[in-house]
């Protein structure tokens, strides 16, 4: 795998940029919308109240931005080309529960609900996956999606991810009391490029 880090990527309607502090409060505000964070945040529940406080979270976001140009970081803030509005975030990352093989990563994304169902998630995900497979030379994605989070797993299937039909896992989410059953997905570089 080539550790190239995050680079700016343009699509027809979007610009995926290296994170800066300029948009981090906007991203935090999007992430604090219950329909957005419900199946995204998996931080220990004891920190739930701290997540809701920007002054506490600001330090976390500053640290994230300080490392945004590290060669082993792959995270983008997503902006609309036509007006420069920040509408979400997408990333490729190592996940301790899913990335048990070398040269394998997980991925995640979230978008402002007012921009959902317009194809932006598909456009951003395709751009990131193409970069990760073709330039970074990632071999495989392994990830999961909460079964009730239909939009997320349908997007994965649209992107070519293959669901393990024989197995599910239970994920703990910060703002949900009980563990949530989740589908397991995989996308192999060789199959993706065919």
Secondary structure, DSSP 8 states (H G I E B T S, - for coil): --------EE-SSEEEEE--HHHHHHHHHHHTSHHHHTTT--S-GGGHHHHT-HHHHHHHHHHHHHTTTSTT-EEEEEEETTT--EEEEEEEE--TTT--STTEEEEEEEE-GGGTTSSHHHHHHHHHHHHHHHTS---EEEEEEETT-HHHHHHHHHTT-EEEEEEEEEE--TT-SS-EEEEEEEEEHHHHT-
